[in-house]
Amino acid sequence: MPRRDVVSWTGMLSAYVRNGHYHDSLEFFDSMIVSGQCPNEFTLSSVLKSCSLLGELDYGTRIHTFVIKLGFEPNQFLGSSMIDLYAKCGLTEEACKIFRDMESGDTVSWTAIISSLVQAQKWRQALGYYIDMIYAARVHPNEFTFVKLFAASCSLGLNYGKLLHAHLIRFGMRLNLVLKTAMVNMYSKCQKMEDAIKVLNQTPEYDVLLWTSVISGFAQSLRVADAVAALHEMELSGIVPNNFTYSSMLKACSAVLSLELGKQIHLQVLKAGLEDDTCAGGALVDMYLKCSDLIEDGLRAFREITSPSVITWTSLIAGFAEHGFEQDSFQYFLEMQTVGVEPNSFTFSSILHACSTVKSLSQTRKIHGRIVKTKAGSDIAVGNALVDAYAALGMVDDAWHVINSMIHRDAITYTGLATRMNQLGNYEIALDLITRMQTDDVMMDRFSLASFLSASAGLASMETGKQLHCYSIKAGLGSGISVLNALVDLYGKCGCRDDAHRAFSEISEPDIVSWNCLISGLASSGYISSALSSFDNMRLAGFKPDSITFLLVLFACSHGGLVELGLEHFQSMREKYDIAPQLDHYSCLVDLLGRAGRLEDAMEAIMTMPFKPDALIYKTLLAACKLHKNISLGEYTARRGMELDPSDPAFYVLLASLYDDSGQPDLAKSTRQAMRERGLKKNVGQCWMEIRNRVHLFDAGDRSHPQINEIHEKVICSIRIPWTKMLAC
């Protein structure tokens, strides 16, 4: 056989690449080099394409070295292949450097660099290159340039998409199927379905990808009826839906919780023989887990898939966790790894959410250890989920350790921690996060701002709250309902009734949370009549109270001594609003009756409620027994509470105080002795002062502060002149 030349080697290698035999093409190239044949630029370009598609960065770097050694300039042909390689391997800076080193770029190379930036989600930089392409370099874009740019405009916003649409017309592009699909997809993702339909109808060419983009757009806009109509029209035109089409329809069903429609789509999936498909099957699992009351429906759909993907496993794990079956989600997380499917960042985030819900330290630590061994540890969403899991357990140091180890932090990182600190009553820690966010150069969003306002409300820190209010206006965040709700809560809890009503009036469309914030703030500041009037106004406005509303109303009635009204509202929960009272509601009922001296009725409520009593409800009754000096019932209540929570010193403290108030000092002394023998200590009382916009916490009896004498003088000053604010001393 005659000796092969570079043309025959390159032709054979190109054939391997065209037919998708990328690994074989690299082996063939190795054989070519071993044979002593020197490659040309077309050979190297083909090999670079294989490296790019395989993600073989090391091999691709070797080819780059060949390019340099052989003295080839990174021209449009070779340069575009090298740009594509580095872009697909995530090295966009290297791709940009190669592009800059090219003497002059043509449409292919400009499109390659724009494509690489879009792939790296550097949308604005991609648009910047497009502007340089058409104005500075005066190179005309082609259809593929616009396809990539339309993908970028989905994230940049509708205005950019419309501008590109105008440019497409200006350059006289023919609207082929590829371009048409890209434009429909852009308008759909921007939720401009009327514009998407106009583009759809501009030419008579349709395919399954185009129709799926339309259906997906309707689904994302929750226009399910339109999605169904589009599916029907697609089938009438003779185009058969594929797995992605059915997946889009099932996602629409999940979004609006339409089990009936979901079952109809399920039948179509079965007829098409796609129930074992990862995409359609995974969407079926997600739909049943979200729409059906029977968790078994989702599991049955899952078991029908022969080889579930990581996405399908994640849907199953997340679905079980959301339905309250956290232990099952842990089991499936283990099963997934047993069958050889590696969890991804979404899987870890879902399972960590389950850990947060059940507050399982052992599971959190296990999963944390697993994350450290994978690449998911650098994912910001996984880091945020870990922070939340530790914070939910009150493990603040562990949460900080995770935050400090994260390469990148965002507003969600700090918002999640602040929210958990608020739930635990650690409001001062939540407010300290503001400074840390500024240090990290992380901007507040409306959710983090709402969390910080809630922390200010928890401390009744008016000055901090006002500064945050001013910031919300300057940053353009003041109109968000979450921020306005938090402002209502803040001013209410700080005793500023008029400001609370003013903030509430600024909400254009109040929701149930808005009303609850108003009632809560007013009730906690002692404005019982105003709180109950707000409850009446809420109902007149057509809002149905929820379980939280009734907790707040019962609290208001209890602290206002309105026993009969409170009982009336408690009865109306089930009879009028079909809301089953929970344990928290019974605790409020016991407090309502106990404060009024109706201790036997309070005890009867505990004995007849459909739940096992917890320690808190006995503590509530014991406090009422102390108030009304009922020793016999107090002793019984304290004994039951101690059985449920032997480590809570409050039962000993309240019982000893009951004995003291009832003239039984010896029994009080023996109770305190028993408390000491069990190694229990009374929880230290705390107070706080706000000085120069900073909240300072103090424990009762603590003299460790270096300026303790000066602080005492300030406190005495405020006591001597009652109307003088502590801040003014």
C-alpha positions in Angstrom: 0.0 0.0 0.0 1.4 3.4 -0.9 2.5 5.7 2.0 -0.4 7.8 3.3 -0.1 11.6 3.1 -1.6 14.2 5.4 -4.7 14.5 3.2 -5.6 10.9 3.5 -4.9 10.9 7.3 -7.0 14.1 7.7 -9.8 12.7 5.6 -10.1 9.6 7.7 -9.9 11.5 10.9 -12.6 13.9 9.8 -14.9 10.9 9.0 -14.5 9.7 12.5 -15.5 13.1 13.9 -18.4 13.5 11.5 -19.8 10.1 12.6 -19.4 10.9 16.3 -16.5 8.5 17.0 -14.6 11.1 18.9 -12.4 8.8 21.1 -11.5 6.8 17.9 -10.5 10.0 16.2 -8.0 10.8 19.0 -6.5 7.3 18.9 -6.2 7.7 15.1 -4.5 11.0 15.5 -2.0 9.4 18.0 -1.3 6.7 15.3 -0.7 9.5 12.7 1.9 11.2 14.9 3.6 7.8 15.7 3.8 7.1 11.9 5.8 10.3 11.5 3.2 12.2 9.5 3.0 15.9 10.4 -0.6 17.2 10.7 -1.8 20.4 9.0 -4.2 23.0 10.3 -7.3 21.1 9.1 -6.1 17.9 10.9 -5.6 19.9 14.1 -9.0 21.6 13.8 -10.8 18.2 13.5 -9.0 16.9 16.6 -9.8 20.1 18.5 -13.5 19.5 17.7 -13.3 16.0 19.2 -11.6 17.4 22.3 -14.2 20.1 22.6 -17.1 17.6 22.4 -15.5 15.2 24.9 -14.4 17.9 27.3 -10.8 16.7 26.9 -9.0 19.8 28.1 -5.6 18.1 28.6 -5.5 16.6 25.2 -6.8 19.8 23.7 -3.9 21.7 25.4 -1.5 19.3 23.7 -3.0 20.2 20.3 -2.7 23.9 21.2 1.0 23.2 21.8 1.2 21.5 18.3 -0.3 24.7 16.8 2.4 26.8 18.4 5.3 24.5 17.5 4.2 24.1 13.9 4.0 27.9 13.6 0.3 27.9 12.6 -1.4 31.3 13.2 -4.7 31.1 15.1 -6.6 31.9 11.9 -10.4 31.9 11.6 -10.5 28.1 11.0 -8.1 27.0 13.8 -8.9 29.8 16.1 -12.6 29.1 16.2 -11.9 25.5 17.1 -9.6 26.5 19.9 -12.1 29.1 21.2 -14.8 26.4 21.2 -12.6 24.0 23.1 -11.7 26.4 25.9 -15.2 27.7 26.1 -16.7 24.3 26.5 -14.1 23.5 29.2 -15.1 26.6 31.1 -12.0 28.7 30.3 -13.6 31.7 28.8 -10.7 34.0 29.6 -8.4 31.8 27.6 -10.9 31.7 24.7 -11.1 35.5 24.7 -7.3 35.7 24.7 -7.1 33.5 21.6 -9.7 35.6 19.9 -7.8 38.8 20.6 -4.6 37.2 19.2 -6.3 36.5 15.9 -5.4 39.0 13.2 -8.9 39.4 12.0 -12.1 37.6 12.8 -14.7 36.4 10.4 -18.4 35.6 11.2 -17.5 32.1 12.4 -14.9 33.2 14.9 -17.0 36.1 16.2 -19.9 33.7 16.6 -17.6 31.2 18.4 -16.5 33.8 21.0 -20.0 35.1 21.5 -21.2 31.5 21.9 -18.5 30.7 24.5 -19.5 33.8 26.6 -23.2 32.9 26.4 -22.4 29.3 27.5 -20.4 30.8 30.5 -23.5 32.9 31.3 -21.6 36.1 30.7 -24.5 37.6 28.9 -23.5 41.3 28.8 -20.0 40.5 27.7 -21.4 38.4 24.9 -23.6 41.4 23.8 -20.6 43.7 24.0 -18.7 41.4 21.6 -21.7 41.5 19.2 -21.7 45.3 19.2 -18.0 45.3 18.4 -18.6 42.8 15.7 -21.1 44.8 13.8 -19.9 48.3 14.5 -16.1 48.2 15.0 -15.2 45.1 12.9 -18.1 45.6 10.5 -18.6 41.8 10.3 -22.1 40.6 9.4 -23.7 38.1 11.9 -25.3 34.9 10.6 -28.2 32.9 11.9 -26.1 31.1 14.5 -24.9 34.4 15.9 -28.5 35.4 16.5 -29.5 32.0 17.9 -26.8 32.4 20.6 -27.7 36.0 21.3 -31.4 35.2 21.7 -30.4 32.7 24.3 -28.5 35.5 26.2 -31.5 37.9 26.0 -33.6 35.4 27.8 -31.6 36.4 30.9 -30.8 40.0 29.9 -34.5 40.9 29.5 -37.2 41.6 26.9 -35.7 44.9 25.7 -32.5 43.3 24.5 -34.5 40.5 22.8 -36.6 43.1 20.9 -33.5 45.0 19.8 -32.0 41.8 18.5 -35.2 41.0 16.6 -35.0 44.4 15.0 -31.3 43.8 14.0 -32.3 40.4 12.5 -34.8 42.2 10.2 -32.2 44.9 9.4 -29.6 42.3 8.3 -32.2 40.6 6.1 -32.1 37.2 7.8 -34.4 34.5 6.5 -36.5 33.2 9.3 -35.7 29.5 9.1 -36.7 27.0 11.8 -33.6 27.3 13.9 -34.0 31.1 14.2 -37.7 30.9 14.6 -37.4 28.5 17.5 -34.8 30.7 19.2 -37.0 33.7 18.9 -40.1 31.9 20.2 -38.1 30.5 23.0 -36.9 34.0 23.9 -40.4 35.6 23.9 -41.7 32.6 25.8 -39.2 32.9 28.6 -39.9 36.6 28.8 -43.6 35.6 29.2 -44.6 37.5 26.1 -46.6 34.7 24.5 -48.5 37.0 22.1 -45.2 38.0 20.5 -44.1 34.3 20.5 -47.3 33.3 18.6 -46.7 36.1 16.1 -43.3 34.8 15.3 -44.7 31.2 15.2 -47.2 32.2 12.5 -44.8 34.2 10.3 -43.7 31.2 8.2 -45.5 27.9 7.5 -42.5 25.8 8.8 -43.0 23.9 12.1 -41.3 21.1 13.9 -41.5 19.4 17.3 -38.9 21.7 18.8 -40.8 24.8 17.8 -44.1 23.6 19.2 -42.4 22.4 22.4 -41.0 25.9 22.9 -44.5 27.4 22.6 -46.0 24.8 25.0 -43.2 25.3 27.5 -43.8 29.1 27.3 -47.5 28.7 28.1 -46.6 26.3 30.9 -44.1 28.8 32.4 -46.8 31.5 32.3 -49.3 29.1 34.0 -51.6 29.4 31.0 -52.4 25.7 31.1 -55.5 25.9 28.8 -53.4 27.6 26.1 -50.7 24.9 26.5 -53.3 22.2 26.0 -54.7 24.0 22.9 -51.2 24.3 21.5 -50.6 20.6 22.1 -53.9 19.8 20.3 -53.0 22.1 17.4 -49.6 20.5 17.1 -51.1 17.0 16.9 -53.6 18.1 14.3 -50.8 19.4 12.1 -49.3 15.9 12.1 -46.3 16.6 14.3 -45.9 14.0 17.0 -45.0 15.2 20.5 -41.8 14.0 22.0 -40.5 13.4 25.5 -39.7 17.1 26.0 -43.2 18.2 24.9 -44.8 15.9 27.4 -42.3 17.0 30.1 -43.4 20.6 29.5 -47.1 19.7 29.8 -46.5 17.8 33.0 -44.5 20.7 34.5 -47.6 22.9 33.8 -49.8 20.4 35.6 -47.4 20.5 38.6 -47.4 24.3 38.7 -51.2 24.5 38.9 -51.6 21.3 40.9 -53.9 19.8 38.2 -53.9 16.0 38.9 -56.7 15.3 36.5 -54.9 16.9 33.5 -51.7 15.2 34.7 -53.4 11.8 34.5 -54.5 12.5 30.9 -51.0 13.4 29.9 -49.8 10.3 31.6 -52.0 8.2 29.3 -50.5 9.9 26.3 -47.0 9.2 27.6 -48.0 5.5 28.0 -49.4 5.4 24.4 -46.2 6.9 23.1 -44.1 4.3 25.0 -42.2 7.1 26.9 -42.9 6.1 30.5 -39.4 4.7 30.8 -37.9 7.9 29.3 -35.8 9.8 31.8 -37.2 13.2 30.9 -40.9 12.4 30.6 -40.8 9.8 33.4 -39.0 12.2 35.7 -41.7 14.9 35.0 -44.4 12.3 35.8 -42.8 11.5 39.1 -42.6 15.2 39.9 -46.2 15.8 38.9 -47.6 13.0 41.1 -45.5 14.0 44.1 -46.8 17.6 43.8 -50.4 17.0 42.8 -51.5 13.8 44.4 -52.3 13.3 48.1 -51.1 9.7 47.6 -47.3 9.6 47.8 -47.4 6.1 46.4 -48.5 7.5 42.9 -45.2 9.2 42.5 -43.3 6.2 43.7 -45.2 4.0 41.3 -44.3 6.3 38.4 -40.7 6.3 39.6 -40.5 2.5 39.7 -41.6 2.3 36.0 -38.4 3.9 34.9 -35.7 1.3 34.2 -32.7 3.6 34.8 -33.7 6.8 36.6 -31.4 9.7 36.1 -30.0 11.9 38.9 -32.8 14.4 38.0 -35.5 11.8 38.5 -33.9 10.6 41.8 -33.8 14.2 43.0 -37.5 14.7 42.2 -38.3 11.7 44.2 -36.2 12.7 47.2 -37.5 16.3 47.1 -41.1 15.2 46.7 -41.0 12.9 49.7 -39.3 15.6 51.8 -42.0 18.2 50.9 -44.8 15.7 51.8 -43.3 15.3 55.3 -41.7 11.9 54.7 -38.1 13.0 55.4 -37.0 9.6 56.7 -38.0 8.1 53.3 -36.1 10.8 51.5 -33.0 9.8 53.5 -33.6 6.2 52.5 -33.9 7.0 48.8 -30.8 9.2 49.0 -28.9 6.1 50.1 -30.6 3.8 47.6 -29.7 6.2 44.8 -26.0 6.0 45.6 -26.2 2.2 46.1 -27.3 1.8 42.5 -24.5 3.9 41.2 -26.2 7.3 40.6 -24.1 10.1 42.0 -26.0 13.0 43.6 -25.6 16.5 42.1 -25.9 19.9 43.7 -29.8 19.8 43.4 -29.9 16.5 45.1 -27.7 17.7 48.0 -29.8 20.9 48.3 -33.0 18.8 48.5 -31.8 16.3 51.1 -30.3 19.2 53.2 -33.8 20.8 53.1 -35.1 17.5 54.7 -32.4 17.8 57.4 -33.5 21.3 58.2 -37.1 20.2 58.5 -36.4 17.3 60.9 -33.5 19.1 62.6 -31.2 16.0 62.3 -27.6 16.8 63.2 -26.4 13.3 62.5 -27.8 13.3 58.9 -26.6 16.9 58.3 -23.0 15.9 59.3 -23.1 12.7 57.2 -24.3 14.6 54.1 -21.8 17.4 54.8 -19.0 14.8 54.8 -20.3 13.4 51.5 -20.4 16.9 49.9 -16.8 17.6 50.9 -15.7 14.6 48.8 -17.5 15.9 45.7 -17.3 18.9 43.4 -20.7 20.0 44.8 -18.9 21.6 47.7 -18.1 24.6 45.6 -21.7 25.1 44.5 -23.2 28.2 46.2 -26.7 26.6 46.4 -25.3 23.6 48.3 -23.4 25.9 50.6 -26.5 27.9 51.3 -28.5 24.7 52.1 -25.8 23.6 54.5 -25.8 27.0 56.2 -29.6 26.7 56.6 -29.4 23.1 57.9 -26.9 24.0 60.7 -28.7 27.3 61.5 -32.0 25.4 61.9 -30.3 23.3 64.5 -29.1 26.4 66.3 -25.5 25.4 65.4 -24.4 29.0 64.6 -20.6 28.2 64.8 -21.0 25.4 62.3 -23.1 27.6 60.0 -20.4 30.3 60.1 -17.7 27.7 59.4 -19.6 26.7 56.2 -20.0 30.4 55.2 -16.3 31.1 55.7 -15.4 28.1 53.6 -17.6 29.1 50.7 -15.8 30.5 47.7 -18.7 32.8 46.8 -21.5 34.1 49.0 -24.7 35.8 47.9 -27.8 37.5 49.4 -29.4 34.0 49.9 -26.5 33.0 52.1 -27.1 35.8 54.6 -30.9 35.9 54.2 -31.2 32.2 55.2 -29.0 32.6 58.2 -30.8 35.8 59.3 -34.2 34.1 59.0 -33.1 31.2 61.1 -31.6 33.5 63.7 -35.0 35.4 63.9 -36.8 32.1 64.4 -34.4 31.2 67.3 -34.8 34.7 68.8 -31.1 35.6 68.1 -32.0 38.9 66.6 -28.7 40.6 67.4 -26.8 38.0 65.5 -29.2 38.5 62.6 -28.5 42.3 62.6 -24.7 41.7 62.8 -25.0 40.0 59.4 -25.6 43.4 57.8 -22.0 44.4 58.4 -20.8 41.0 57.1 -22.8 41.5 53.9 -21.2 44.9 53.3 -17.7 43.4 53.9 -18.4 40.7 51.3 -19.8 43.4 48.9 -23.1 41.5 48.8 -26.1 43.8 48.1 -29.3 43.4 50.1 -32.3 42.2 48.2 -35.9 42.6 49.3 -35.8 39.2 51.1 -32.7 40.0 53.1 -34.0 43.4 53.9 -37.3 41.9 55.2 -35.3 39.5 57.4 -33.3 42.4 58.9 -36.4 44.4 59.5 -38.0 41.4 61.3 -34.8 41.2 63.5 -35.3 44.9 64.3 -38.9 44.2 65.2 -37.9 41.4 67.4 -35.6 43.7 69.4 -38.1 46.6 69.1 -35.0 48.5 67.7 -36.7 51.5 66.2 -33.5 53.4 65.2 -32.1 50.4 63.3 -35.5 49.8 61.7 -35.8 53.4 60.5 -32.3 53.2 58.9 -33.3 50.1 57.1 -36.6 51.8 56.0 -34.6 54.6 54.6 -32.3 52.2 52.8 -35.3 50.4 51.3 -36.4 53.7 49.7 -33.0 54.6 48.4 -32.3 51.1 47.0 -35.7 51.0 45.3 -36.8 48.0 47.5 -39.6 49.8 49.4 -42.5 48.7 47.2 -42.0 45.0 47.6 -44.7 43.3 49.7 -42.3 41.3 51.8 -40.5 44.6 52.8 -43.8 46.5 53.5 -45.1 43.6 55.6 -41.9 43.6 57.6 -42.3 47.4 58.1 -45.8 46.9 59.4 -44.6 44.4 61.8 -41.6 46.6 62.9 -43.7 49.7 63.6 -46.4 47.7 65.3 -43.9 46.0 67.7 -42.2 49.3 68.4 -45.5 50.7 69.6 -45.8 53.1 66.7 -49.5 52.4 65.8 -49.9 55.2 63.3 -46.7 54.3 61.5 -47.8 50.7 61.3 -51.1 51.7 59.8 -49.3 54.1 57.4 -47.0 51.3 56.2 -50.0 49.0 55.8 -51.8 51.6 53.7 -48.9 51.7 51.3 -49.4 48.1 50.3 -51.5 48.2 47.1 -52.7 44.6 47.4 -52.4 43.3 51.0 -52.3 39.6 51.5 -53.0 37.5 54.5 -49.4 37.9 55.7 -49.9 41.7 55.6 -53.0 41.5 57.8 -51.3 39.1 60.2 -48.3 41.4 60.5 -50.6 44.3 61.4 -52.6 42.3 64.0 -49.4 40.9 65.5 -47.6 44.2 65.8 -50.6 45.9 67.4 -51.4 43.1 69.8 -47.8 42.7 71.0 -47.6 46.4 71.8 -50.8 46.3 73.9 -53.1 47.8 71.3 -55.6 45.1 71.8 -58.7 47.0 70.6 -56.9 48.1 67.4 -55.6 44.6 66.8 -59.1 43.1 67.0 -60.5 45.9 64.8 -57.9 45.0 62.2 -59.1 41.4 62.4 -62.6 42.6 61.7 -61.5 44.8 58.8 -59.6 41.9 57.3 -62.7 39.8 57.2 -64.7 42.7 55.8 -62.1 43.0 53.1 -62.9 39.4 52.1 -59.9 37.6 53.5 -60.3 34.3 55.2 -58.3 34.0 58.4 -55.6 31.3 58.6 -54.3 29.4 61.6 -51.7 32.1 62.3 -54.4 34.8 62.3 -56.3 32.9 65.0 -53.1 32.4 67.1 -52.7 36.2 67.1 -56.4 36.9 67.8 -56.3 34.4 70.8 -53.1 36.1 72.0 -54.9 39.5 71.8 -58.0 38.3 73.7 -55.8 36.6 76.3 -53.7 39.7 77.1 -56.8 41.9 76.9 -58.8 39.8 79.3 -61.5 39.1 76.7 -62.3 35.6 77.6 -65.7 35.1 76.1 -64.6 36.8 72.8 -61.6 34.5 72.7 -63.7 31.4 73.3 -66.0 32.5 70.5 -63.1 32.9 68.1 -61.7 29.6 69.1 -65.0 27.9 68.4 -65.4 29.6 65.0 -62.1 28.2 63.8 -63.6 24.8 63.1 -67.3 25.7 62.8 -67.0 28.7 60.5 -63.6 28.5 58.8 -62.9 24.7 58.8 -59.5 25.2 60.5 -58.6 22.4 62.9 -57.0 24.0 66.1 -53.4 22.8 66.6 -51.4 22.4 69.8 -50.3 26.1 69.6 -54.0 27.2 69.6 -54.7 25.1 72.6 -51.8 26.6 74.4 -53.3 30.1 73.7 -56.7 28.8 74.9 -55.1 27.6 78.2 -53.4 30.9 78.6 -56.7 32.7 77.9 -58.6 30.7 80.5 -55.7 30.6 83.0 -55.2 34.4 83.1 -58.9 34.8 83.8 -58.7 32.3 86.8 -60.6 29.6 85.1 -58.0 27.0 85.9 -60.3 24.0 85.9 -61.6 24.9 82.5 -57.9 25.3 81.3 -57.1 21.8 82.7 -60.1 20.3 81.0 -59.1 21.8 77.7 -55.7 20.1 78.0 -57.3 16.7 78.9 -59.9 16.8 76.1 -57.7 18.2 73.2 -56.9 15.7 70.4 -53.1 15.9 71.0 -50.7 14.7 73.6 -49.8 17.7 75.8 -46.3 19.0 75.5 -44.1 20.7 78.1 -45.1 24.2 76.9 -48.8 23.8 77.5 -48.1 22.6 81.1 -45.7 25.5 81.6 -48.5 27.9 80.5 -51.0 26.4 83.0 -48.3 26.4 85.8 -47.8 30.2 85.2 -51.5 30.7 85.6 -51.5 28.6 88.8 -48.7 30.8 90.2 -50.8 33.9 89.2 -53.8 32.7 91.1 -51.9 30.8 93.9 -53.5 27.4 93.2 -50.9 25.0 94.8 -52.7 21.7 94.2 -53.2 22.1 90.5 -49.8 23.8 90.2 -48.0 20.8 91.7 -49.8 18.4 89.4 -49.0 20.6 86.4 -45.3 21.0 87.3 -45.0 17.2 87.8 -46.4 16.4 84.4 -44.3 19.1 82.7 -41.1 17.8 84.4 -41.9 14.3 83.1 -42.0 15.6 79.6 -39.0 17.9 79.8 -36.8 17.1 82.9 -34.1 19.5 81.7 -36.3 22.7 81.6 -35.5 24.7 84.8 -38.7 26.9 84.2 -40.9 24.3 86.0 -38.8 24.5 89.2 -38.6 28.3 89.0 -42.4 28.7 88.5 -43.2 26.1 91.2 -40.8 27.7 93.7 -42.4 31.2 93.0 -45.9 29.7 93.5 -44.8 28.4 96.9 -43.3 31.8 97.8 -46.4 33.7 96.7 -48.6 31.3 98.6 -46.6 31.6 101.9 -44.8 28.3 101.7 -41.1 29.3 101.9 -39.9 25.8 103.0 -41.4 24.2 100.0 -40.0 26.9 97.8 -36.5 26.3 99.3 -36.7 22.5 98.8 -37.8 23.0 95.2 -34.8 25.2 94.4 -32.6 22.6 96.2 -34.0 19.8 93.9 -33.3 22.0 90.9 -29.6 22.5 91.9 -29.2 18.8 92.6 -30.3 18.1 89.1 -27.7 20.5 87.8 -30.2 22.9 86.4 -29.8 26.7 86.4 -32.3 29.4 85.9 -32.2 30.9 82.5 -30.5 34.3 82.9 -32.7 37.3 82.0 -31.4 39.6 79.3 -32.1 43.2 78.4 -30.7 45.5 75.7 -30.0 49.1 75.0 -29.7 50.8 71.7 -26.8 53.3 71.6 -25.6 55.0 68.4 -27.5 52.5 66.2 -26.0 49.5 67.9 -27.8 47.0 70.1 -26.0 46.0 73.3 -27.1 42.9 75.2 -26.8 42.5 79.0 -27.3 39.4 81.2 -28.8 39.9 84.7 -26.0 40.1 87.2 -23.2 40.4 84.7 -20.4 42.8 85.7 -17.9 41.7 83.0 -18.3 44.7 80.8 -15.2 47.1 81.0 -17.5 50.1 81.2 -19.9 48.6 83.7 -19.8 51.6 86.1 -20.6 54.1 83.3 -23.5 51.8 82.2 -24.9 51.7 85.7 -24.9 55.5 85.9 -26.8 55.7 82.6 -29.4 53.2 83.9 -29.8 55.2 87.1 -30.1 58.4 85.1 -33.0 56.9 83.1 -34.7 55.6 86.3 -34.5 59.0 88.0 -36.0 60.8 85.0 -38.6 58.3 83.7 -39.6 60.4 80.7 -36.0 60.7 79.5 -35.1 58.2 76.8 -32.2 55.9 77.6 -30.6 57.0 74.3 -30.5 60.6 75.5 -28.5 59.9 78.6 
